[in-house]
């Protein structure tokens, strides 16, 4: 225990004669992100639509006739 850092020793409640096993694992290395590409001609078809510039506002607008602000459904 004497070889442990002081902050670790403070967390242990055993006496100084206790046997402590410490396992240190290597952190997994994140794989480099691959650049997304596609040959699909319809990918991004709505990219330049001005009415969808604010996505959250657009979705609220199309959901408004179906749902109330509290999440309940509008009845016809």
Secondary structure by P-SEA (a helix, b strand, c coil): cccccaaaaaaccccccbbbbbbbbcccccccccbbbbccccccccccccccccaaaaaaaaaccccccccccccc
